[in-house]
Amino acid sequence: MFSRLSEKLQGVLRNLRGYGKLTEKNIADALREVRLALLEADVNYQVARDFIERTKQRALGQEVLASVTPGQQMVKIVHDELVRLMAGESAPAPLNVNGTWLVCGLHGSGKTTSCGKLAKWLTKQGKRPLLVAADVYRPAAINQLETLGRQLGLPVYAARGERDVAAIGRRAQDFARAQGADVLLLDTAGRLHVDEELVQELVRLRDAVNPTEILLVVDGATGQEAVNIAKHFDDALGLTGVLLTKLDGDARGGAALSLRAVTGKPIRFIGVGEKLDDLELFHAERMAGRILGMGDVVGFVEKAQAALDAKQAEEMSRKLADQSFDLEDFRQQLQQMKKLGPLENLLGMLPGMDKMPELGAGEAELRRVEAIINSMTPQERRHPEILNARRRERIARGSGTTVADVNHLLKQFNTMKKMMKEMSRWQRTLARRGGLPGLPRGLGTGR
């Protein structure tokens, strides 16, 4: 996410950390590099210029604190200005998670998939969404929406043959009341470019259904052009927010950094993958942290809480404590990790982990480990001690790996179990002695 922009900004700020004192010259030199990085990311020219000017004024007028280096202080200034750029001067009105949401955008921006993601997100908020096929030109859009509805177990309203989008919207609202749905998601038609026919059709639909939210879906990789698209739609419809898609790729980031400043409209959601769970509420402060390599620990915890089974985690902790943890449990742990998404995205949310060169190798290693464990029988996973040479050769053939790979995994697993056993013994010893010497009772014993 924003990898090129992030790499360049972090490089500039890393160089500043080497200075014992910031002068007007080295601030100017650094900000010249920052400005080039923003323009290469396709940030709006005026937005980039204003950003540099505000950052420069703050940096030159800042009293350097004794407890931090000048470079660290500059990182803080850039972070704060990025937050201001993406969030605006005041907080947007909260999302209205009831009523009708009109979802619009150009063809190919990901509107239909985004409707499915929004439906999944609303379901997690305790809502009962209804998906509405309001694209009267593309039959595949109706089929795609119905497929998403089946995957989510949600109703879909589709009036095949009807060409009047306003009539579809009104009938869908009646259908929603009959179904007990409390949020309508209208998937509308797109075009390859903004044209008057598309705009007027959406205006008629808006006037017919009186939506509580009008969300524009924009491909985040389109850069500054996304801002022009947003301005066109906002002038016609009065957008309440933007959903940026495809930010899991090597997006330049210009759209995210320019949209709020140019249009005044908040970014509500970001799409970070292809799965229906790959949708996040947009938080300017967290995004600024990711761009500058400071991570997003809060987002990491939220993702983990949403994806992981608390009851299963508790059972796993018990097994680790009583030494009954086996390869079947290890496989379950790997499957739980996969729910969190790609390893690169996951570790990128932790401070300092986004540029680790071995991330790609780590992802491949996890897949290799899972393939080896999946090639074992249930008995072998529960009792790895029975894995003799013949069994290991069979597992290697079945998983497309080597016997050395199988041996390496088993060695790692046995080492982990020994460490857990020593830790458990150490904790019991501490508990008998009342904790670490010199520490209050209970500290370090888990009590």
C-alpha positions as CSV (number, residue, x, y, z in Angstrom):
1,M,0.0,0.0,0.0
2,F,1.5,3.3,-1.2
3,S,4.8,1.4,-1.4
4,R,6.7,3.8,-3.7
5,L,5.6,7.0,-1.9
6,S,6.2,5.4,1.5
7,E,9.7,4.3,0.5
8,K,10.7,7.7,-0.8
9,L,9.3,9.6,2.2
10,Q,10.9,7.3,4.7
11,G,14.2,7.7,2.9
12,V,14.1,11.5,3.1
13,L,13.2,11.5,6.8
14,R,15.8,8.8,7.5
15,N,18.5,11.1,6.1
16,L,17.2,14.0,8.3
17,R,17.6,11.9,11.4
18,G,21.4,12.0,10.9
19,Y,21.5,15.7,11.5
20,G,22.3,17.0,15.0
21,K,20.6,20.3,14.1
22,L,18.1,21.2,11.4
23,T,18.9,24.3,9.4
24,E,16.8,26.2,6.8
25,K,19.0,24.7,4.1
26,N,18.6,21.0,5.1
27,I,14.9,21.5,5.7
28,A,14.6,23.0,2.2
29,D,16.6,20.2,0.6
30,A,14.5,17.5,2.4
31,L,11.2,19.2,1.5
32,R,12.3,19.4,-2.2
33,E,12.6,15.6,-2.2
34,V,9.3,15.3,-0.4
35,R,7.6,17.5,-3.0
36,L,9.0,15.3,-5.8
37,A,7.8,12.2,-4.1
38,L,4.3,13.6,-3.8
39,L,4.2,14.7,-7.5
40,E,5.5,11.3,-8.6
41,A,2.7,9.7,-6.5
42,D,0.3,11.8,-8.7
43,V,-0.8,14.1,-5.9
44,N,-2.5,17.3,-7.2
45,Y,0.1,20.0,-7.8
46,Q,-1.6,22.6,-5.7
47,V,-2.1,20.1,-2.9
48,A,1.6,19.2,-2.9
49,R,2.6,22.8,-2.9
50,D,0.4,23.8,0.0
51,F,1.6,20.7,1.9
52,I,5.2,21.6,1.5
53,E,4.6,25.2,2.5
54,R,2.7,24.3,5.7
55,T,5.4,21.7,6.6
56,K,8.2,24.2,6.0
57,Q,6.6,26.9,8.2
58,R,6.0,24.5,11.0
59,A,9.6,23.1,10.8
60,L,11.2,26.5,10.8
61,G,9.1,27.8,13.6
62,Q,9.4,24.7,15.8
63,E,11.3,24.7,19.0
64,V,13.4,21.5,19.1
65,L,12.6,19.5,22.2
66,A,15.6,18.3,24.3
67,S,14.1,14.8,24.5
68,V,13.9,14.2,20.7
69,T,16.3,14.6,17.8
70,P,15.5,17.2,15.1
71,G,14.9,14.4,12.7
72,Q,12.3,12.8,14.9
73,Q,10.6,16.1,15.3
74,M,10.5,16.5,11.5
75,V,8.8,13.0,11.2
76,K,6.2,14.2,13.7
77,I,5.5,17.4,11.6
78,V,5.2,15.4,8.3
79,H,2.9,12.9,10.0
80,D,0.6,15.6,11.4
81,E,0.5,17.3,8.0
82,L,-0.4,14.1,6.2
83,V,-3.2,13.5,8.7
84,R,-4.5,17.1,8.1
85,L,-4.2,16.6,4.3
86,M,-6.3,13.3,4.3
87,A,-8.7,14.2,7.1
88,G,-9.4,17.9,6.5
89,E,-9.8,20.6,9.1
90,S,-12.9,19.1,10.7
91,A,-14.3,15.6,11.2
92,P,-16.9,14.5,8.7
93,A,-20.5,13.6,9.7
94,P,-20.7,10.1,11.0
95,L,-21.9,7.4,8.5
96,N,-25.7,6.8,8.5
97,V,-25.9,3.0,8.6
98,N,-29.6,3.0,7.9
99,G,-31.8,3.9,4.9
100,T,-30.5,3.8,1.3
101,W,-26.9,3.9,0.1
102,L,-26.4,4.9,-3.5
103,V,-23.1,3.4,-4.8
104,C,-21.8,5.0,-8.0
105,G,-18.6,5.2,-10.1
106,L,-17.1,4.6,-13.5
107,H,-17.1,1.2,-15.2
108,G,-14.2,-1.0,-13.9
109,S,-13.8,0.8,-10.6
110,G,-15.1,-2.1,-8.6
111,K,-18.6,-0.9,-7.8
112,T,-20.4,-4.3,-7.7
113,T,-17.7,-6.0,-5.6
114,S,-17.6,-3.0,-3.3
115,C,-21.3,-3.4,-2.8
116,G,-20.7,-6.9,-1.6
117,K,-17.9,-5.7,0.7
118,L,-20.1,-3.0,2.1
119,A,-22.9,-5.5,2.7
120,K,-20.5,-7.7,4.6
121,W,-19.3,-4.7,6.7
122,L,-22.9,-3.7,7.5
123,T,-23.7,-7.2,8.5
124,K,-20.9,-7.0,11.1
125,Q,-22.5,-3.8,12.4
126,G,-25.7,-5.8,13.1
127,K,-27.5,-4.5,10.0
128,R,-29.7,-6.4,7.6
129,P,-28.7,-5.1,4.1
130,L,-30.5,-5.6,0.8
131,L,-28.5,-5.6,-2.4
132,V,-30.2,-3.8,-5.3
133,A,-29.2,-4.3,-9.0
134,A,-29.8,-0.9,-10.4
135,D,-27.5,-1.3,-13.4
136,V,-29.9,-1.7,-16.3
137,Y,-27.2,-2.0,-19.0
138,R,-24.9,-4.8,-18.0
139,P,-26.7,-8.1,-17.4
140,A,-23.4,-9.5,-15.9
141,A,-23.6,-7.0,-13.1
142,I,-27.0,-8.4,-12.0
143,N,-25.6,-12.0,-12.1
144,Q,-22.5,-10.9,-10.2
145,L,-24.6,-9.2,-7.5
146,E,-26.8,-12.3,-7.2
147,T,-23.7,-14.4,-6.8
148,L,-22.4,-12.1,-4.0
149,G,-25.8,-12.2,-2.4
150,R,-25.7,-16.0,-2.3
151,Q,-22.2,-16.0,-0.8
152,L,-23.3,-13.6,1.9
153,G,-26.7,-15.2,2.5
154,L,-28.4,-11.8,1.8
155,P,-31.4,-11.0,-0.4
156,V,-30.9,-9.3,-3.8
157,Y,-33.6,-7.2,-5.6
158,A,-33.2,-7.5,-9.4
159,A,-35.9,-6.3,-11.9
160,R,-34.7,-7.9,-15.1
161,G,-36.1,-6.1,-18.1
162,E,-36.9,-2.9,-16.3
163,R,-35.1,0.1,-17.8
164,D,-36.3,2.9,-15.4
165,V,-33.7,3.1,-12.6
166,A,-36.0,5.4,-10.5
167,A,-38.8,2.8,-10.6
168,I,-36.3,0.1,-9.6
169,G,-35.2,2.2,-6.6
170,R,-38.7,2.8,-5.4
171,R,-39.8,-0.8,-5.8
172,A,-36.6,-1.9,-4.0
173,Q,-37.5,0.2,-1.0
174,D,-40.9,-1.4,-0.8
175,F,-39.3,-4.9,-1.2
176,A,-36.8,-4.0,1.6
177,R,-39.7,-3.1,4.0
178,A,-41.3,-6.5,3.2
179,Q,-38.0,-8.3,3.8
180,G,-37.2,-6.5,7.0
181,A,-34.0,-5.0,5.6
182,D,-32.8,-1.8,7.2
183,V,-30.1,-0.7,4.6
184,L,-30.4,-0.7,0.8
185,L,-27.2,-0.9,-1.3
186,L,-27.9,0.3,-4.9
187,D,-25.3,-0.9,-7.4
188,T,-25.6,1.5,-10.3
189,A,-24.4,1.6,-13.9
190,G,-21.0,2.9,-14.8
191,R,-19.4,4.3,-17.9
192,L,-15.9,4.4,-19.3
193,H,-16.0,8.1,-18.7
194,V,-18.2,10.7,-17.1
195,D,-21.0,11.7,-19.4
196,E,-24.3,13.7,-19.1
197,E,-26.5,10.6,-19.7
198,L,-24.9,8.8,-16.8
199,V,-25.2,11.8,-14.5
200,Q,-28.8,12.5,-15.3
201,E,-29.8,8.9,-14.7
202,L,-28.1,9.0,-11.3
203,V,-29.8,12.3,-10.5
204,R,-33.2,10.7,-11.2
205,L,-32.4,7.7,-9.0
206,R,-31.2,10.0,-6.2
207,D,-34.4,12.1,-6.3
208,A,-36.5,8.9,-6.3
209,V,-34.9,7.2,-3.3
210,N,-33.6,10.1,-1.2
211,P,-30.4,8.2,-0.2
212,T,-28.8,8.7,3.3
213,E,-25.3,8.0,1.8
214,I,-24.0,8.6,-1.7
215,L,-20.7,6.8,-2.1
216,L,-18.4,7.1,-5.1
217,V,-16.2,4.1,-5.8
218,V,-12.9,5.2,-7.3
219,D,-9.9,3.1,-8.4
220,G,-7.1,4.2,-6.1
221,A,-4.5,3.5,-8.8
222,T,-5.8,6.2,-11.1
223,G,-4.1,8.9,-9.1
224,Q,-5.0,12.5,-9.8
225,E,-7.7,11.5,-12.3
226,A,-9.7,10.1,-9.4
227,V,-10.0,13.6,-8.0
228,N,-11.4,14.9,-11.3
229,I,-13.9,12.1,-11.4
230,A,-15.0,12.8,-7.8
231,K,-15.5,16.5,-8.6
232,H,-17.8,15.6,-11.5
233,F,-19.9,13.2,-9.5
234,D,-20.0,15.6,-6.5
235,D,-21.2,18.5,-8.6
236,A,-24.1,16.5,-9.9
237,L,-25.1,14.3,-6.9
238,G,-23.6,15.8,-3.7
239,L,-21.5,13.0,-2.6
240,T,-21.3,12.1,1.1
241,G,-18.0,10.1,0.8
242,V,-15.6,8.1,-1.3
243,L,-14.6,4.4,-1.3
244,L,-11.1,3.9,-2.7
245,T,-10.5,0.5,-4.2
246,K,-7.4,-1.5,-5.2
247,L,-5.1,-0.1,-2.6
248,D,-3.6,-3.5,-2.0
249,G,-1.5,-3.1,-5.2
250,D,1.4,-0.7,-5.8
251,A,-0.9,2.3,-5.9
252,R,0.8,5.7,-6.1
253,G,-1.4,7.1,-3.4
254,G,-2.2,10.4,-5.1
255,A,-6.0,9.9,-4.9
256,A,-5.9,9.3,-1.1
257,L,-3.7,12.3,-0.5
258,S,-5.6,14.7,-2.8
259,L,-9.3,13.8,-2.6
260,R,-10.2,15.5,0.7
261,A,-8.2,18.7,0.0
262,V,-9.6,19.2,-3.5
263,T,-13.2,18.0,-3.2
264,G,-13.9,18.4,0.5
265,K,-15.4,14.9,0.6
266,P,-14.2,12.4,3.1
267,I,-12.7,9.0,2.2
268,R,-15.0,6.6,4.0
269,F,-13.7,3.2,3.1
270,I,-10.6,1.6,1.4
271,G,-10.5,-1.7,-0.4
272,V,-7.3,-3.6,0.4
273,G,-7.9,-6.9,-1.4
274,E,-10.2,-9.1,-3.4
275,K,-12.0,-10.9,-0.7
276,L,-15.3,-9.6,0.8
277,D,-13.6,-9.1,4.1
278,D,-11.0,-6.8,2.5
279,L,-12.7,-3.5,3.3
280,E,-11.5,-1.1,6.0
281,L,-12.9,2.1,7.4
282,F,-10.5,4.9,6.5
283,H,-8.5,6.5,9.3
284,A,-6.3,9.3,8.2
285,E,-4.0,9.0,11.3
286,R,-3.5,5.3,10.8
287,M,-2.8,5.7,7.1
288,A,-0.2,8.4,7.7
289,G,1.5,6.0,10.1
290,R,1.6,3.3,7.5
291,I,3.0,5.7,4.9
292,L,5.8,6.7,7.2
293,G,6.6,3.2,8.3
294,M,5.2,3.7,11.8
295,G,2.6,0.9,11.4
296,D,-1.0,0.7,12.4
297,V,-1.1,-1.4,15.6
298,V,-4.7,-0.5,16.4
299,G,-5.8,-1.7,12.9
300,F,-3.7,-4.9,13.4
301,V,-5.5,-5.7,16.7
302,E,-8.9,-5.0,15.2
303,K,-8.2,-7.3,12.3
304,A,-7.0,-10.0,14.6
305,Q,-10.1,-9.7,16.9
306,A,-12.4,-9.9,13.9
307,A,-10.8,-12.8,12.2
308,L,-9.6,-15.1,15.0
309,D,-11.8,-17.5,17.0
310,A,-11.5,-16.5,20.7
311,K,-12.7,-19.9,21.9
312,Q,-10.2,-21.7,19.7
313,A,-7.4,-19.4,20.9
314,E,-8.2,-20.2,24.5
315,E,-8.1,-24.0,23.7
316,M,-4.8,-23.5,22.0
317,S,-3.4,-21.8,25.0
318,R,-4.5,-24.7,27.2
319,K,-2.8,-27.2,24.9
320,L,0.4,-25.2,24.9
321,A,0.4,-25.2,28.7
322,D,-0.2,-28.9,29.2
323,Q,2.1,-30.0,26.3
324,S,-0.7,-31.6,24.2
325,F,-0.1,-29.2,21.2
326,D,0.4,-31.2,18.0
327,L,0.8,-30.6,14.3
328,E,-3.0,-30.7,13.8
329,D,-3.2,-27.7,16.2
330,F,-0.3,-26.1,14.4
331,R,-2.2,-26.4,11.1
332,Q,-5.2,-24.8,12.7
333,Q,-3.0,-21.9,13.7
334,L,-1.8,-21.4,10.1
335,Q,-5.4,-21.4,8.9
336,Q,-6.3,-18.8,11.5
337,M,-3.4,-16.6,10.3
338,K,-4.5,-16.9,6.7
339,K,-7.8,-15.3,7.6
340,L,-5.9,-12.1,8.5
341,G,-4.8,-11.7,4.9
342,P,-1.4,-11.7,3.1
343,L,1.6,-11.7,5.4
344,E,3.0,-8.6,3.7
345,N,-0.2,-6.6,4.5
346,L,-0.3,-8.0,8.0
347,L,3.3,-7.2,9.0
348,G,3.1,-3.9,7.2
349,M,0.7,-2.8,10.0
350,L,3.5,-3.3,12.6
351,P,6.1,-0.5,13.1
352,G,9.3,-1.1,11.1
353,M,8.1,-4.3,9.5
354,D,6.8,-3.0,6.2
355,K,10.1,-3.0,4.4
356,M,11.5,-6.4,5.6
357,P,13.1,-8.0,2.5
358,E,12.1,-11.5,3.7
359,L,8.4,-10.9,3.6
360,G,7.9,-12.6,0.3
361,A,10.0,-15.6,1.5
362,G,8.0,-15.7,4.7
363,E,4.7,-16.0,2.7
364,A,6.2,-18.8,0.6
365,E,7.5,-20.6,3.7
366,L,4.1,-20.6,5.3
367,R,2.5,-22.1,2.2
368,R,5.3,-24.8,2.1
369,V,4.7,-25.6,5.8
370,E,1.0,-25.9,5.3
371,A,1.5,-28.2,2.3
372,I,3.7,-30.5,4.3
373,I,1.3,-30.8,7.2
374,N,-1.7,-31.3,4.8
375,S,0.2,-34.3,3.3
376,M,0.3,-36.1,6.6
377,T,-2.5,-38.4,7.8
378,P,-4.6,-37.2,10.9
379,Q,-2.7,-39.8,13.0
380,E,0.7,-38.5,11.9
381,R,-0.4,-34.9,12.7
382,R,-1.5,-36.0,16.2
383,H,1.6,-38.2,16.8
384,P,4.5,-36.8,14.8
385,E,6.9,-39.2,16.7
386,I,5.7,-42.0,14.4
387,L,7.2,-40.2,11.3
388,N,9.9,-42.6,10.2
389,A,12.0,-42.3,7.0
390,R,9.4,-43.9,4.7
391,R,6.6,-41.7,5.9
392,R,8.7,-38.6,5.5
393,E,9.6,-39.5,1.9
394,R,5.8,-40.0,1.2
395,I,5.0,-36.6,2.8
396,A,7.7,-34.9,0.8
397,R,6.4,-36.3,-2.5
398,G,2.8,-35.4,-1.6
399,S,3.7,-31.8,-0.7
400,G,6.1,-31.2,-3.6
401,T,8.9,-30.6,-1.1
402,T,12.0,-32.4,0.0
403,V,12.7,-34.8,2.9
404,A,15.0,-32.0,4.2
405,D,12.1,-29.6,4.2
406,V,10.0,-32.1,6.2
407,N,12.9,-32.7,8.6
408,H,13.4,-29.0,9.1
409,L,9.7,-28.5,9.9
410,L,9.7,-31.3,12.5
411,K,12.9,-30.0,14.1
412,Q,11.4,-26.5,14.4
413,F,8.2,-28.0,15.8
414,N,10.1,-30.1,18.4
415,T,12.2,-27.1,19.4
416,M,9.1,-25.0,19.9
417,K,7.5,-27.7,22.1
418,K,10.7,-27.8,24.2
419,M,10.7,-24.1,24.6
420,M,7.1,-24.2,25.7
421,K,7.8,-26.9,28.2
422,E,10.7,-24.9,29.7
423,M,8.6,-21.8,29.9
424,S,5.8,-23.7,31.6
425,R,8.3,-25.2,34.1
426,W,9.8,-21.7,34.7
427,Q,6.3,-20.2,35.3
428,R,5.4,-23.0,37.8
429,T,8.7,-22.4,39.7
430,L,8.0,-18.7,39.8
431,A,4.5,-19.3,41.1
432,R,5.8,-21.5,44.0
433,R,8.4,-18.8,44.9
434,G,5.8,-16.0,44.8
435,G,7.2,-14.3,41.7
436,L,10.6,-12.8,40.7
437,P,12.8,-11.7,43.6
438,G,12.4,-8.0,44.4
439,L,9.1,-7.7,42.5
440,P,5.7,-7.4,44.0
441,R,4.0,-10.7,44.5
442,G,2.2,-12.0,41.4
443,L,4.3,-9.9,38.9
444,G,5.7,-12.2,36.3
445,T,3.6,-15.2,37.4
446,G,0.5,-14.4,35.3
447,R,-1.5,-13.4,38.4
